[in-house]
Structure formats: structure tokens, C-alpha cells
Amino acid sequence: MEQKLYDSLVHLKSVIESDDNVLELERLSKEMDENDEVKKLSYQKDIALMNYEDALKHFPKDSKEVNEAQKSLHQAKLALDEHPLVHHYLEVYSKVREMYDKMNLELFHPFQ
């Protein structure tokens, strides 16, 4: 029984690793890691997030400073998400996530 389960899991792993969307997601991830424009946009988003968190520490949540920092964060995140490479990555990520959700439901739902 244990060997059969092990063999089934190895097969499942192989099927997942060879899935076109999983392979595309890995390729896009590497491409984003090497893309200077994406790095810059990601850095700008990180800075905007830190500024927003700092504003929350020092000002009331409904203050002008927090609202401006939140707006800047939103704009930085939107600019990153709208980059064609990141946009494509997020589309493929959604497909992979859906596949994992279906597997999770199929494999573990009977135990809930």
C-alpha cells in the first residue's frame, strides 16, 4: 500500500511539473527576475508600501498623510501589475492556482 501511494505521488508530482502552465509560470518568474523594468517597478512598490506602513504608525488611519501614502501605494502596485510581463505572469498564476485548488478539493474534500 505504501509503495503504491508513493508511486502515485511521484506520478502526480511529475504531471504537475510538466504542466504547460506550471512550466510557463516558472519561465515567466525567471524572466521577471531578470527584467530591469519589473525590478524597478517592484522596488517602487516596496518603497510605497514602506511609506504607507510608516504613515499608519505616525498618523490616524483617516489622515491626509495616510490617504496620500495609500494612493501612492495603489498607483505603484497598479503600475507593476500592468507591466505586460507581470500581467501575463498573473494570468498564468491564476490558472495554476485554479489547478491546485481543484486538486486540493479532489484530494482532501473527502476528509473534511
TAHUFEN-V437017 format. One record per pair of residues at least 4 apart in sequence whose ideal C-beta (glycine too) atoms are under 8 Angstrom apart, sorted by the first residue. I is the first residue (numbers start at 0). GAP is how many residues later the second one is. D is the distance in whole Angstrom. If there is no record, write none. Layout:
i->I gap->GAP d->D
i->I gap->GAP d->D
This chain:
i->0 gap->4 d->6
i->1 gap->4 d->6
i->2 gap->4 d->6
i->3 gap->4 d->6
i->4 gap->4 d->6
i->5 gap->4 d->6
i->6 gap->4 d->6
i->7 gap->4 d->6
i->8 gap->4 d->6
i->9 gap->4 d->6
i->10 gap->4 d->6
i->11 gap->4 d->6
i->12 gap->4 d->6
i->13 gap->4 d->6
i->14 gap->4 d->7
i->15 gap->6 d->6
i->16 gap->5 d->6
i->16 gap->6 d->8
i->17 gap->4 d->8
i->17 gap->5 d->7
i->18 gap->4 d->7
i->18 gap->77 d->8
i->18 gap->80 d->7
i->19 gap->4 d->6
i->20 gap->4 d->6
i->20 gap->71 d->6
i->20 gap->74 d->5
i->20 gap->75 d->5
i->20 gap->78 d->7
i->21 gap->4 d->7
i->21 gap->74 d->6
i->21 gap->77 d->8
i->22 gap->4 d->6
i->23 gap->4 d->6
i->23 gap->68 d->5
i->24 gap->4 d->6
i->24 gap->64 d->7
i->24 gap->67 d->5
i->24 gap->68 d->6
i->24 gap->71 d->5
i->25 gap->4 d->7
i->26 gap->4 d->6
i->27 gap->4 d->6
i->27 gap->57 d->7
i->27 gap->60 d->6
i->27 gap->61 d->4
i->27 gap->64 d->6
i->28 gap->4 d->6
i->28 gap->60 d->7
i->29 gap->4 d->7
i->30 gap->4 d->6
i->30 gap->54 d->6
i->31 gap->6 d->5
i->31 gap->53 d->6
i->31 gap->54 d->6
i->31 gap->57 d->6
i->32 gap->6 d->8
i->34 gap->4 d->7
i->34 gap->50 d->6
i->35 gap->4 d->6
i->36 gap->4 d->6
i->36 gap->46 d->7
i->37 gap->4 d->6
i->37 gap->42 d->7
i->37 gap->45 d->6
i->37 gap->47 d->6
i->37 gap->48 d->6
i->38 gap->4 d->6
i->39 gap->4 d->6
i->40 gap->4 d->6
i->40 gap->35 d->7
i->40 gap->38 d->6
i->40 gap->39 d->4
i->40 gap->42 d->6
i->40 gap->45 d->8
i->41 gap->4 d->6
i->41 gap->38 d->6
i->42 gap->4 d->6
i->43 gap->4 d->6
i->43 gap->32 d->5
i->43 gap->35 d->7
i->43 gap->36 d->8
i->44 gap->4 d->6
i->44 gap->28 d->7
i->44 gap->31 d->4
i->44 gap->32 d->5
i->44 gap->34 d->8
i->44 gap->35 d->5
i->45 gap->4 d->7
i->46 gap->4 d->6
i->46 gap->29 d->8
i->47 gap->4 d->6
i->47 gap->21 d->7
i->47 gap->24 d->5
i->47 gap->25 d->4
i->47 gap->27 d->8
i->47 gap->28 d->4
i->47 gap->29 d->8
i->48 gap->4 d->6
i->48 gap->24 d->6
i->48 gap->27 d->8
i->49 gap->4 d->6
i->50 gap->4 d->6
i->50 gap->18 d->5
i->50 gap->21 d->7
i->50 gap->22 d->7
i->51 gap->4 d->7
i->51 gap->14 d->7
i->51 gap->17 d->4
i->51 gap->18 d->6
i->51 gap->20 d->7
i->51 gap->21 d->5
i->52 gap->4 d->7
i->53 gap->4 d->6
i->53 gap->15 d->8
i->54 gap->4 d->5
i->54 gap->8 d->8
i->54 gap->10 d->5
i->54 gap->11 d->5
i->54 gap->13 d->8
i->54 gap->14 d->4
i->54 gap->15 d->8
i->55 gap->5 d->7
i->55 gap->10 d->6
i->55 gap->13 d->8
i->57 gap->7 d->7
i->58 gap->4 d->4
i->58 gap->6 d->4
i->58 gap->7 d->5
i->59 gap->6 d->7
i->60 gap->5 d->6
i->61 gap->4 d->7
i->61 gap->5 d->7
i->62 gap->4 d->7
i->63 gap->4 d->6
i->64 gap->4 d->6
i->65 gap->4 d->6
i->66 gap->4 d->6
i->67 gap->4 d->6
i->68 gap->4 d->6
i->69 gap->4 d->6
i->70 gap->4 d->6
i->71 gap->4 d->6
i->72 gap->4 d->6
i->73 gap->4 d->6
i->74 gap->4 d->6
i->75 gap->4 d->7
i->76 gap->4 d->6
i->77 gap->4 d->6
i->78 gap->4 d->7
i->79 gap->6 d->6
i->80 gap->5 d->6
i->80 gap->6 d->7
i->80 gap->9 d->7
i->81 gap->4 d->8
i->81 gap->5 d->6
i->82 gap->4 d->6
i->83 gap->4 d->6
i->84 gap->4 d->6
i->85 gap->4 d->6
i->86 gap->4 d->7
i->87 gap->4 d->6
i->88 gap->4 d->6
i->89 gap->4 d->6
i->90 gap->4 d->7
i->91 gap->4 d->6
i->92 gap->4 d->6
i->93 gap->4 d->6
i->94 gap->4 d->7
i->95 gap->4 d->6
i->96 gap->4 d->6
i->97 gap->4 d->6
i->98 gap->4 d->6
i->99 gap->4 d->6
i->100 gap->4 d->6
i->101 gap->4 d->6
i->102 gap->4 d->6
i->103 gap->4 d->6
i->103 gap->5 d->8
i->104 gap->4 d->5
i->107 gap->4 d->7
